[in-house]
Amino acid sequence: MASGTTDTRPLSPHLSVWRWHATMLSSILHRVSGIINYIGAVVLTVWLVLLATGSEGAVEILTTGSLAWLTTIGLIVLTWSVTYHFFNGLRHLAWDAGKGFDPAGSNLRSTIIIGASVVPPAVIWFFALTGGAS
């Protein structure tokens, strides 16, 4: 473009142009949960290596010591992340089969997936933190 001229082409759409909807949030959460899954896999691998090498002190700090609360929160987040990524992956499989592209239905399914992804971790961690079904 020559100097002194103005560009009249429209700019790329920005978030302020788009109205938020469940499918958009679902897409963002799918990426975030994938990143959390990768980080969680690395952290769990490090924990297993600590167990295998006999680093009882480090494992004790993470499981019953001063950082146990952080470990618990991390495991809860990882459980949600795996659950959400699995449920949303099922939706992606349906999309690969050419199903479920209607906007209203896609938004509804996104909302259902986001809500349903909280249920399994809540049940698992309820029993884990309360000592089981007894």
NULO-757397 format. One line per field, with one value per residue (C-alpha): residue number from 1; residue in three letters; chain; x, z, y. Coordinates in Angstrom, 2 decimals. Last residue first. Example, Ala and Ser with C-alpha at 12.3 -4.5 7.8 and 13.67 -1.06 7.14 Angstrom:
% NULO-757397
i = [2_1] $
aa = [ser_ala] $
ch = [A_A] $
c1 = [13.67_12.30] $
c3 = [7.14_7.80] $
c2 = [-1.06_-4.50] $
This chain:
% NULO-757397
i = [134_133_132_131_130_129_128_127_126_125_124_123_122_121_120_119_118_117_116_115_114_113_112_111_110_109_108_107_106_105_104_103_102_101_100_99_98_97_96_95_94_93_92_91_90_89_88_87_86_85_84_83_82_81_80_79_78_77_76_75_74_73_72_71_70_69_68_67_66_65_64_63_62_61_60_59_58_57_56_55_54_53_52_51_50_49_48_47_46_45_44_43_42_41_40_39_38_37_36_35_34_33_32_31_30_29_28_27_26_25_24_23_22_21_20_19_18_17_16_15_14_13_12_11_10_9_8_7_6_5_4_3_2_1] $
aa = [ser_ala_gly_gly_thr_leu_ala_phe_phe_trp_ile_val_ala_pro_pro_val_val_ser_ala_gly_ile_ile_ile_thr_ser_arg_leu_asn_ser_gly_ala_pro_asp_phe_gly_lys_gly_ala_asp_trp_ala_leu_his_arg_leu_gly_asn_phe_phe_his_tyr_thr_val_ser_trp_thr_leu_val_ile_leu_gly_ile_thr_thr_leu_trp_ala_leu_ser_gly_thr_thr_leu_ile_glu_val_ala_gly_glu_ser_gly_thr_ala_leu_leu_val_leu_trp_val_thr_leu_val_val_ala_gly_ile_tyr_asn_ile_ile_gly_ser_val_arg_his_leu_ile_ser_ser_leu_met_thr_ala_his_trp_arg_trp_val_ser_leu_his_pro_ser_leu_pro_arg_thr_asp_thr_thr_gly_ser_ala_met] $
ch = [A_A_A_A_A_A_A_A_A_A_A_A_A_A_A_A_A_A_A_A_A_A_A_A_A_A_A_A_A_A_A_A_A_A_A_A_A_A_A_A_A_A_A_A_A_A_A_A_A_A_A_A_A_A_A_A_A_A_A_A_A_A_A_A_A_A_A_A_A_A_A_A_A_A_A_A_A_A_A_A_A_A_A_A_A_A_A_A_A_A_A_A_A_A_A_A_A_A_A_A_A_A_A_A_A_A_A_A_A_A_A_A_A_A_A_A_A_A_A_A_A_A_A_A_A_A_A_A_A_A_A_A_A_A] $
c1 = [-19.80_-19.85_-16.31_-14.13_-15.68_-12.98_-12.87_-16.64_-17.34_-14.37_-15.80_-19.34_-18.20_-15.76_-18.59_-21.11_-19.04_-18.73_-22.52_-22.93_-20.37_-21.66_-25.29_-24.43_-22.48_-25.36_-27.76_-25.42_-25.01_-28.74_-29.37_-26.58_-27.34_-24.09_-25.05_-24.12_-21.59_-19.82_-16.84_-19.31_-20.47_-16.83_-16.41_-19.37_-17.71_-14.55_-16.61_-17.52_-13.92_-12.40_-14.91_-14.15_-10.37_-10.51_-12.84_-10.50_-7.48_-9.16_-9.91_-6.35_-4.87_-7.12_-6.06_-2.37_-2.64_-4.32_-1.61_1.13_1.94_2.09_-0.18_0.07_2.55_4.80_4.73_5.73_8.72_9.84_9.24_11.66_12.06_12.93_9.66_7.49_9.32_9.02_5.28_4.94_6.90_4.57_1.52_2.91_3.56_0.09_-1.50_0.29_-0.95_-4.49_-4.55_-3.57_-6.38_-8.81_-7.93_-8.43_-11.78_-12.77_-12.24_-14.36_-17.10_-17.16_-17.70_-20.36_-22.11_-22.56_-20.82_-22.00_-19.25_-18.17_-16.49_-14.53_-12.85_-13.69_-10.80_-10.63_-12.66_-10.80_-10.72_-6.95_-5.95_-3.39_-0.50_2.17_1.36_0.00] $
c3 = [53.90_50.30_50.24_52.60_52.30_50.03_47.52_47.54_46.82_44.47_42.19_42.28_41.56_38.90_37.16_37.35_36.18_32.57_32.33_32.55_29.82_27.68_28.05_27.14_24.09_23.08_23.23_21.24_18.60_18.46_17.82_15.25_13.25_12.74_14.70_12.41_9.58_10.92_11.88_13.73_15.74_16.58_17.64_19.99_21.51_21.94_23.89_26.38_26.62_26.91_29.63_31.63_31.25_32.31_35.24_36.60_36.02_37.94_40.84_40.72_40.83_43.73_45.67_44.95_46.07_49.32_49.90_49.64_53.35_53.89_53.20_49.45_48.04_51.10_51.44_47.80_48.23_51.42_50.01_47.15_46.54_42.86_41.76_43.80_42.50_38.96_39.51_40.67_37.64_35.39_37.16_36.53_32.85_32.33_34.16_31.91_28.81_30.18_31.20_27.64_26.21_28.74_27.59_23.92_24.60_26.88_24.01_21.64_24.24_24.93_21.22_21.04_24.07_22.63_22.94_20.48_18.04_17.19_20.54_20.15_17.06_13.42_11.03_9.88_6.94_3.85_3.47_3.77_3.82_1.51_2.67_1.90_-0.90_0.00] $
c2 = [-46.49_-45.29_-44.00_-42.01_-38.57_-37.11_-39.98_-40.49_-36.82_-36.78_-39.46_-38.03_-34.47_-35.69_-37.62_-34.71_-31.72_-32.87_-33.11_-29.34_-28.55_-31.42_-30.32_-26.72_-27.88_-30.16_-27.21_-24.97_-27.68_-28.22_-24.52_-24.24_-27.42_-29.32_-32.41_-35.30_-35.54_-38.66_-36.50_-34.27_-37.28_-38.04_-34.41_-34.81_-37.87_-35.80_-33.27_-35.99_-37.24_-33.75_-32.88_-36.02_-35.70_-32.05_-32.70_-35.39_-33.13_-30.30_-32.67_-34.04_-30.55_-29.54_-32.63_-32.09_-28.46_-29.53_-32.15_-29.52_-29.27_-32.99_-35.95_-36.58_-34.06_-33.82_-37.62_-38.10_-35.80_-37.57_-41.06_-40.52_-44.25_-44.10_-45.68_-43.32_-40.24_-41.64_-42.12_-38.50_-37.28_-39.27_-37.80_-34.30_-35.03_-36.52_-33.59_-31.08_-32.88_-33.23_-29.55_-28.58_-30.74_-29.28_-25.76_-26.65_-28.32_-25.42_-22.95_-25.03_-25.47_-21.74_-21.05_-23.76_-22.31_-18.85_-15.50_-12.85_-11.96_-8.42_-7.72_-10.93_-9.53_-9.93_-9.25_-5.65_-4.41_-3.16_0.62_1.00_4.62_6.13_8.34_5.81_3.41_0.00] $
